[in-house]
Amino acid sequence: ITAISDTYAKWSESMGLSVDLTEGGMGVRSARYVLILDDLKVVSVEREPGRGLTNTDADTTLTKL
């Protein structure tokens, strides 16, 4: 498991995994998501639909590994 930083949300934005919080003064940010790769192939992408943890929490993510 590797956590990767996307300081300016450019990579997340290019994948459609960003959220625009400009109205709240925060700018474009990375959305909360989990990206699972196997041998550099995307196996699963889970994005939170809103606040809270429904599909990117540790227990849910571990079931997909």
N, C-alpha and C positions, 0 to 999 in steps of 0.2 A: 504494500500500500504506500503510495507516494502522494503527498499533498503538494500541489504546485501553485505558485503565486502568479497572478495575472494582473499586475499593478494597475494598468490602464484599461483593463477589460477588452483589449483589442482582440485577443485570441477568442475569448468567450463571445464577443460580438460577431466575429467571423463565423462562428458555429451556431449562431442564433440563440446563444445562452446568456444573453445580457439583459439587464433591466434598466430602463431610463428613469432615474430618480431625480432628474434635474429640477422638477417642480418643488421638491423638498430640499433643494440645495445640495444634493449629493452627486449629481452628474450621472453618467452612465457607469453602471457597476456590473460586476459579474453576478449573475443569478446564483442561487444555491442549487447545485446539481452534483450528480455523481456520474462519472464517465468510467466505464470498465473496459479495459483493453486486454486482449489476449494475443500475444505475438504481433503487436502493433495493429491489430484489427479491432474496431469498436464492436464490443459484444452487447453493451447496454448503456443507455443514456437515460437517467432519471432526473427530472427537474421538479423542484417544488412549485406548485401552482400558486402559492401565496405565502403568507406567514406561517410559521410553525414547521414541524417536521412530520411529514406523512409518508414520504417515499425516499428520502435521502438520509434517514437516520442510520446509525451503525448496524442495528439488528437487521433491518430490511436489506441494507447493502450486503451484509455478510451472507445472506441467503442466496445472493446472485453470484457469488464467487465459486 
